[in-house]
Amino acid sequence: MRPCGARSADVPARAAPPTADPTPTNAPLDLPDADVVYDPAFLAPGEADALLAALLDEVTWEQHHVRIAGKCIPSPRLSAWHGDPGVAYRYSGTTYRADGWTPTLAALRDRLLERTGHRFDSVLVNRYRDGADSMGWHADDELELGPEPVIASISLGAARRFALKHKRRKDVDPVRLELAHGSLLLMSGATQAHWRHAVPKTARPVGERVNLTFRRIVAPA
């Protein structure tokens, strides 16, 4: 078995079925203990198409291994970690050091600074090849992100369901969104302290999706 934290490079993408139609949700989201804003049209369709094609070409996609419940397993998606020199991020017992910015990622970083006023120093790029690729329940609450991190999530390609649930309150219903091609989801304030989120597997035909979560490291990994 490949050691946990190792990664498999150049993993081929699975064939992508037709893209499902997204169901946008208006922003801001009315969630207790959270600050979440959703813009389904952050990027124009043509611009989003061009960015998706550029990222699929520029990024070196790898399949990392993570430790879950004591077992080292391949991550159910392809990913890459990019950012400023020296930026590191610790996840599932492994420290990842960022590759440099590609031209497309740097342009998106600058676009987000203009739009949100937040300066991001790194981005996690995830590639969901089909409905079998997923992201489990988690919060972006690692110590190196600080107590109230700002996470800017851009979605490109097929719409996928994005689920949120409160960590403690049973009286708060879970939330499900279909994140549209070219959309921006901005999570800030106490969101990560009180909510978890996931991209669950789906059996319905769904095309390929790339998601970018921009963030800022405020403490060493």
Secondary structure, 3 states (H helix, E strand, C coil): CCCCCCEEECCCCCCCCCCCCCCCCCCCCCCCCCEEEEECCCCCHHHHHHHHHHHHHHCCCEEEEEEECCEEEECCCEEEEEECCCCEEEECCEEEECECCCHHHHHHHHHHHHHHCCCCCEEEEEEECCCCCCEEEECCCCHHHCCCCCEEEEEEECCEEEEEEECCCCCCCCEEEEECCCEEEEEECCHHHHEEEEECCCCCCCCCEEEEEEECCCCCC
